[in-house]
Amino acid sequence: MKRVLFIIMAACIALGVYAAPVELKVPIPANTPENKYRIDAKMAQIKRFEAANPGIHCVAVNFEYDNTGQFLVMQAAKQAPDVMSVWATEAQMLVAKKWVVPLEDYIKTWDKTAWYNKDAFLPFVVGGIRYGVPDQNYIKHVLYNKQMFAAKGVPAPKLNWTWADFTNAMVKTTDKAQGVAGFAPMGKGAESGWGFTDFIYMAGGEVEQVRNGKTYAVFDSPEAVTAAQFFKDLRWKYDAIPANWANGWGDVYNVFGSKQAAMVLDADNGRAIAINSLKMDPANIGLALMPKGPGSKGRQAGVLGGTFLVTNGLAKSKEVRDAAWKWIIFERWDDAGLADLQAQIKDARANKQFRAQFQYSPLLPNAPYVQKERAILVENPDAAVAWGDPAFLSALPGTAHIEPPVAAQDVYGKYLNNVVQVLFSEKDADAAAIMKDANKRFQAEVLDPLNAAKDQ
């Protein structure tokens, strides 16, 4: 009898009936007390995934991506998860090291691919091949006060507006006698450097370039200097920024919400400060793409931040890669997301506030999920805001520009922050000399040591 049972079991295994489950390493947040809620939510998702995919067993790995520290150690030890959420800046490096696998064949056959704006994949397209799926992202753009524009006879920005249009609107809406500025940039902290890079990109410049696997600072280019001169002119030529220009991230939305500035840059949550803290009417806030910079290299560009989902190149077998793809698309753009949105609106209503953030979507405005999401927002005007018309939403992904791929926070906070403060505080500042000096110091103090380490 035992021999018969053995033969039956062997036959079942051969036929796949008792096949061992595929083991898939999936990421959960770092094991810290403040992450308990996030960990619990991820473990609950793992249970739902395993129930929906009985041939896959998930192994939870505490993991949060960084490109210089723990990730490199885990990757070398082959302990990193098979699926990763990585920064939007990382495509070139990860593909060059073969640490991510092409997802093109999976994406082509996914029934929801047609929902996506094709531009949303661009940060993770290398050699015409898609290696990542947008995860959590933002793209910076302009907020403007509709009433202030109308009062000064300034037309609403067109999709293809330029720096000249932006300057005209800024100057006309400035009223220093009333303490009103046409534009409120961020003038202190790392956020000031972060905001300044938008103008470098609009002018056609870059912050860093990667050549032969090494990184070089390039924000001393003529295009970047043009951006620096424009920033200086905001204060000294046009006098169109707040007299107290040393505002951080949250501060500029207080200025905007109190009607002391007609325009400000935002990515996602800043407007909620103006609406919920200062009771600004959401209907009075207009959205515009970044204006096109001057010259032949000028472009409409706003910083894109956030993450993309990828499959680790260490996942060698097709079974694991197939499982990884199932994880990437699990519960993506389904009722779970809509339920979460409804919960956010309910919570906002209970607190007599608005669910007011702009949640960038990589999907086309006519995608079924987007239409359901927007319907929920529109149906709750007392506690939710639906941002952007279809033309704006369709064009926004094409303006995205990824952040500096190496030491972004250093360049923002230690180098470009100082540039902004000098430009705003010294009338005789030489924009070209300041940019050249900051570029040289960033290269010598940060990038050269990193480049040298790659030779070891």
Secondary structure by P-SEA (a helix, b strand, c coil): caaaaaaaaaaaaaaccccccbbbbbbbccccccaaaaaaaaaaaaaaaaaacccbbbbbbbbbbbcccaaaaaaaacccccccccccccaaaaaaacccccaaaaaaacccccccccccccccccccccccccccbbbbbbbbcaaaaaaaccccccccccaaaaaaaaaaaccccccccccccccccaaaaaaaaaaaaaaccccccccccbbbbccccaaaaaaaaaaaaaccccccccccccccaaaaaaaaaaccccccccccccccccccccccccccbbbbcccccccccccccccccbbbbbbbcccccaaaaaaaaaaaacccccaaaaaaaaaaaaaaaaaccccccccccccccccaaaaaaaaaaaaccccccccccaaaaaaccccccccccccccccccccaaaaaaaaaccccccaaaaaaaaaaaaaaccaaaaaaaaac
